[in-house]
Amino acid sequence: MSFSDLVSLWSDQPIVSMIIWLLVIVSSLYLARKPAHRAIRSAATEIRSALRVAAKAISSTERKLVDRNLEVLMSAGRDEVENDIMREFHRVNASVNRDLSAFPSIHRRLTEQVEMIDKDYQDAASVPPDPPGWTKAVEAVAKLRGEDSSMIGKILTDIHTTVSKSQAQAAEDYRKANSKRHELLRRMMPRWRTLNQTMKEVNQSIATLQERSLTIDEQMTRYEEILQCTPKAQKALSSSSMTQFFIAGIVLLIALIGGVINFYLIAMPMSEMVGGNSQLGPFRTSDVAALVIIMLEVAMGLFLMESLRVTHMFPVIGRMDDNLRRRMLWITLSILVVLACVESSLAFMRDLLAVDREALRQTLSGTTTALPGMRWIPSVGQMVMGFVLPFALTFAAIPLESFIHAARTVMGAVLAGLLRVTSTSLRLLGNGCYHLGALLAQVYDLIIFIPLRAEEVLAHRKHKTEGKDEKPFSDSEHSKHSGISI
């Protein structure tokens, strides 16, 4: 039955038929008002309850994820601080073994230098003895000589001459003694400088140990904050993890660009080696072979860094015996050198192929152009680049490890944020559905407002005839009467 047939069901005139249909629909809706309100209210309540249950479940999952992320973050921070503390203790141990282990010899040197300085000081402090006391008496007697040439005068003159020579000799000996003392004092200066230098070395060693002790104190303070899970430690670790994530991501992006350049450097010569027309599925065999070589270089670089214990992504390698680990180190380094040499030769082959293709193109076009001079420079450049790039990709293992460890906390935080947004959205959607049900009930009453208004007027008149002076329904009573509370 078409729409036109339905319109003309009650009468041949469409307007009359539509009025009848309108009356039938309004009457049906008025009679089904209470069941419709209950259905709308029940549907809105059930939808809101279901969405609230889902929101609670997602909130519980989000809280568990936040707790798990916090546990992972604190564990990573605790391991990092423990490694820093152990590194500082190793440095202190090395400093003690290097500096303070020689303290007995330094003490012996200091003792010897002090003894030598003391001996020189005592020698320098000794003063030659004074002239004998009888010389004064003889000098006084000698001054009594007269002008006579008697025997007594000659004797007194000889005594005076002898005493004068003795005084001159004593003055000469005194000057020599002073010169010797000055020489001893001059010899003390290098020993003082050596003593001063030795004391500076001891002071520097003690200052180094003091700096290490302050660093250890700071690390221990951080460790205690992490163990207590303080907000400061959480904020610091979260910020550090985010910074490490983005920095490691940028470095990995640079390494990826280097890998792409490396791929295009050896893809063309590989097509000459394995065949440019053969394919493995949708990919060319030469591209797959070049990609395999690059992946092998990256893998050998990872194993090399693990053997050097720079990274710790493979605990099995770290737990190996030292001799076995050294063998693995040399094996991976040898394989990496061989792959670098292969790639360097492929880069040289690429330059030769480029020259041959250019010559062929010129031959086919009928033109001949001499090759530019210094053609060996790009060849050498490509060979060096092909040899260096594998070793450069080796160091990508360091940011890769940092990126993986930081991604655990960053992705966990992002996922927790998404769960929180989803939970909030479900709660808002549930409340929206509940209020939408109330709105639908009001719209339902709006459609049948004429019979509702007639019912209200009749009820009001009935109350008046019974002598009850009641007020008409307020909006809240009308909402209650309609079966939905907004």
PEZITA-V276415 format. One record per backbone hydrogen bond with DSSP energy under -1.0 kcal/mol. CO is the residue of the C=O (numbers start at 1). NH is the residue of the N-H. E is the energy in kcal/mol with one decimal. If there is no record, write none. Layout:
BEGIN
CO:NH:E ; CO:NH:E
END
This chain:
BEGIN
2:6:-1.7 ; 3:7:-2.0 ; 4:8:-2.0 ; 6:9:-1.2 ; 13:17:-2.4 ; 14:18:-2.5 ; 15:19:-2.2 ; 16:20:-2.2 ; 17:21:-2.6 ; 18:22:-2.5 ; 19:23:-2.4 ; 20:24:-2.6 ; 21:25:-2.7 ; 22:26:-2.7 ; 23:27:-2.5 ; 24:28:-2.5 ; 25:29:-2.7 ; 26:30:-2.4 ; 27:31:-2.5 ; 28:32:-2.1 ; 30:33:-1.2 ; 32:36:-2.2 ; 33:37:-2.6 ; 34:38:-2.6 ; 35:39:-2.5 ; 36:40:-2.8 ; 37:41:-3.0 ; 38:42:-3.0 ; 39:43:-2.7 ; 40:44:-2.7 ; 41:45:-2.5 ; 42:46:-2.8 ; 43:47:-2.5 ; 44:48:-2.3 ; 45:49:-2.6 ; 46:50:-2.8 ; 47:51:-2.5 ; 48:52:-2.4 ; 49:53:-2.5 ; 50:54:-2.3 ; 51:55:-2.4 ; 52:56:-2.7 ; 53:57:-2.5 ; 54:58:-2.5 ; 55:59:-2.6 ; 56:60:-2.6 ; 57:61:-2.3 ; 58:62:-2.6 ; 59:63:-2.5 ; 60:64:-2.4 ; 61:65:-2.5 ; 62:66:-2.6 ; 63:67:-2.6 ; 64:68:-2.6 ; 65:69:-2.9 ; 66:70:-2.6 ; 67:71:-2.4 ; 68:72:-2.7 ; 69:73:-2.9 ; 70:74:-2.8 ; 71:75:-2.4 ; 72:76:-2.7 ; 73:77:-2.6 ; 74:78:-2.9 ; 75:79:-2.6 ; 76:80:-2.3 ; 77:81:-2.6 ; 78:82:-2.5 ; 79:83:-2.4 ; 80:84:-2.3 ; 81:85:-2.8 ; 82:86:-2.7 ; 83:87:-2.4 ; 84:88:-2.3 ; 85:89:-2.5 ; 86:90:-2.3 ; 87:91:-2.2 ; 88:92:-2.6 ; 89:93:-2.7 ; 90:94:-2.7 ; 91:95:-2.8 ; 92:96:-2.8 ; 93:97:-2.8 ; 94:98:-2.5 ; 95:99:-3.0 ; 96:101:-1.4 ; 100:103:-1.6 ; 102:106:-2.4 ; 103:107:-3.3 ; 104:108:-2.5 ; 105:109:-2.7 ; 106:110:-2.7 ; 107:111:-2.5 ; 108:112:-2.7 ; 109:113:-2.6 ; 110:114:-2.6 ; 111:115:-2.6 ; 112:116:-2.7 ; 113:117:-2.6 ; 114:118:-2.6 ; 115:119:-2.7 ; 116:120:-2.7 ; 117:121:-2.3 ; 118:122:-2.5 ; 119:123:-2.7 ; 120:124:-2.5 ; 121:125:-1.7 ; 133:136:-1.0 ; 134:138:-2.5 ; 135:139:-2.7 ; 136:140:-2.3 ; 137:141:-2.4 ; 138:142:-2.8 ; 139:143:-1.4 ; 141:144:-1.7 ; 142:145:-1.3 ; 150:154:-1.8 ; 151:155:-2.2 ; 152:156:-2.6 ; 153:157:-2.1 ; 154:158:-2.6 ; 155:159:-2.7 ; 156:160:-2.4 ; 157:161:-2.3 ; 158:162:-2.8 ; 159:163:-2.6 ; 160:164:-2.3 ; 161:165:-2.4 ; 162:166:-2.3 ; 163:167:-2.4 ; 164:168:-2.3 ; 165:169:-2.6 ; 166:170:-2.4 ; 167:171:-2.4 ; 168:172:-2.1 ; 169:173:-2.6 ; 170:174:-2.0 ; 171:175:-2.2 ; 172:176:-2.3 ; 173:177:-2.2 ; 174:178:-2.4 ; 175:179:-2.3 ; 176:180:-2.4 ; 177:181:-2.4 ; 178:182:-2.5 ; 179:183:-2.0 ; 180:184:-2.3 ; 181:185:-2.4 ; 182:186:-2.2 ; 183:187:-1.9 ; 184:188:-1.0 ; 188:192:-2.1 ; 189:193:-2.4 ; 190:194:-2.9 ; 191:195:-2.4 ; 192:196:-2.6 ; 193:197:-2.7 ; 194:198:-2.5 ; 195:199:-2.3 ; 196:200:-1.9 ; 197:201:-2.2 ; 198:202:-2.2 ; 199:203:-2.5 ; 200:204:-2.8 ; 201:205:-2.3 ; 202:206:-2.4 ; 203:207:-2.4 ; 204:208:-2.4 ; 205:209:-2.2 ; 206:210:-2.1 ; 207:211:-2.5 ; 208:212:-2.3 ; 209:213:-2.3 ; 210:214:-2.1 ; 211:215:-2.3 ; 212:216:-2.5 ; 213:217:-2.2 ; 214:218:-2.2 ; 215:219:-2.4 ; 216:220:-2.6 ; 217:221:-2.1 ; 218:222:-2.3 ; 219:223:-2.4 ; 220:224:-2.4 ; 221:225:-2.1 ; 222:226:-2.2 ; 223:227:-2.4 ; 224:228:-2.2 ; 225:230:-1.9 ; 230:234:-2.3 ; 231:235:-2.7 ; 232:236:-2.4 ; 233:237:-2.7 ; 234:238:-2.5 ; 235:239:-2.4 ; 236:240:-2.4 ; 237:241:-2.6 ; 238:242:-2.5 ; 239:243:-2.5 ; 240:244:-2.7 ; 241:245:-2.3 ; 242:246:-2.3 ; 243:247:-2.5 ; 244:248:-2.6 ; 245:249:-2.1 ; 246:250:-2.3 ; 247:251:-2.3 ; 248:252:-2.5 ; 249:253:-2.2 ; 250:254:-2.1 ; 251:255:-2.4 ; 252:256:-2.5 ; 253:257:-2.2 ; 254:258:-2.2 ; 255:259:-2.3 ; 256:260:-2.2 ; 257:261:-2.4 ; 258:262:-2.4 ; 259:263:-2.2 ; 260:264:-2.4 ; 261:265:-1.3 ; 262:266:-1.1 ; 263:267:-1.4 ; 266:270:-1.5 ; 267:271:-1.3 ; 269:273:-1.1 ; 270:274:-2.8 ; 278:285:-2.2 ; 280:283:-1.4 ; 283:280:-3.0 ; 284:288:-2.0 ; 285:289:-2.6 ; 286:290:-2.5 ; 287:291:-2.4 ; 288:292:-2.4 ; 289:293:-2.1 ; 290:294:-2.0 ; 291:295:-2.5 ; 292:296:-2.5 ; 293:297:-2.1 ; 294:298:-2.4 ; 295:299:-2.7 ; 296:300:-2.7 ; 297:301:-2.1 ; 298:302:-2.2 ; 299:303:-2.5 ; 300:304:-2.3 ; 301:305:-2.4 ; 302:306:-2.2 ; 303:307:-2.3 ; 304:308:-1.9 ; 305:310:-2.4 ; 305:311:-1.0 ; 314:318:-1.4 ; 315:319:-1.7 ; 317:320:-1.2 ; 321:325:-2.9 ; 322:326:-2.4 ; 323:327:-2.1 ; 324:328:-2.3 ; 325:329:-2.1 ; 326:330:-2.4 ; 327:331:-2.4 ; 328:332:-2.7 ; 329:333:-2.3 ; 330:334:-2.3 ; 331:335:-2.6 ; 332:336:-2.5 ; 333:337:-2.3 ; 334:338:-2.5 ; 335:339:-2.6 ; 336:340:-2.3 ; 337:341:-2.4 ; 338:342:-2.5 ; 339:343:-2.6 ; 340:344:-2.2 ; 341:345:-2.4 ; 342:346:-2.3 ; 343:347:-2.3 ; 344:348:-2.0 ; 345:349:-2.4 ; 346:350:-2.2 ; 347:351:-1.5 ; 348:352:-1.9 ; 349:353:-2.5 ; 350:354:-2.1 ; 351:355:-2.0 ; 352:356:-2.6 ; 353:357:-2.6 ; 354:358:-1.9 ; 355:359:-2.3 ; 356:360:-2.6 ; 357:361:-2.5 ; 358:362:-2.1 ; 359:363:-2.2 ; 360:364:-2.5 ; 361:365:-1.8 ; 362:367:-1.7 ; 374:377:-1.2 ; 376:380:-2.6 ; 377:381:-2.5 ; 378:382:-2.5 ; 379:383:-2.2 ; 380:384:-2.7 ; 381:385:-2.5 ; 382:386:-2.6 ; 383:387:-1.6 ; 384:388:-2.4 ; 385:389:-2.4 ; 388:392:-2.1 ; 389:393:-2.6 ; 393:396:-1.3 ; 394:397:-1.5 ; 395:398:-1.0 ; 396:400:-1.7 ; 397:401:-2.1 ; 398:402:-1.9 ; 399:403:-2.7 ; 400:404:-2.3 ; 401:405:-2.4 ; 402:406:-2.4 ; 403:407:-2.2 ; 404:408:-1.1 ; 406:410:-2.4 ; 407:411:-2.6 ; 408:412:-1.3 ; 409:413:-2.4 ; 410:414:-2.5 ; 411:415:-2.8 ; 412:416:-2.4 ; 413:417:-2.1 ; 414:418:-2.3 ; 415:419:-2.4 ; 416:420:-2.2 ; 417:421:-2.4 ; 418:422:-2.6 ; 419:423:-2.6 ; 420:424:-2.4 ; 421:425:-2.5 ; 422:426:-2.4 ; 423:427:-2.1 ; 424:428:-2.6 ; 425:429:-2.6 ; 426:430:-2.5 ; 427:431:-2.5 ; 428:432:-2.3 ; 429:433:-2.5 ; 430:434:-2.3 ; 431:435:-2.4 ; 432:436:-2.1 ; 433:437:-2.0 ; 434:438:-1.6 ; 435:439:-2.3 ; 436:440:-2.6 ; 437:441:-2.2 ; 438:442:-1.9 ; 439:443:-2.6 ; 440:444:-2.7 ; 441:445:-2.3 ; 442:446:-2.0 ; 443:447:-1.7 ; 444:448:-1.3 ; 446:449:-1.1 ; 448:452:-1.8 ; 449:453:-2.8 ; 450:454:-2.3 ; 451:455:-2.6 ; 452:456:-2.3 ; 453:457:-2.5 ; 454:458:-2.5 ; 455:459:-2.3 ; 456:460:-2.2 ; 457:461:-2.4 ; 458:462:-2.3 ; 459:463:-2.0 ; 460:464:-1.8 ; 461:465:-2.5 ; 462:466:-1.5 ; 463:468:-2.9 ; 464:467:-1.6 ; 468:470:-1.4 ; 474:478:-2.6 ; 475:479:-2.1 ; 476:480:-2.3 ; 477:481:-3.0 ; 478:482:-1.8 ; 479:484:-1.4
END
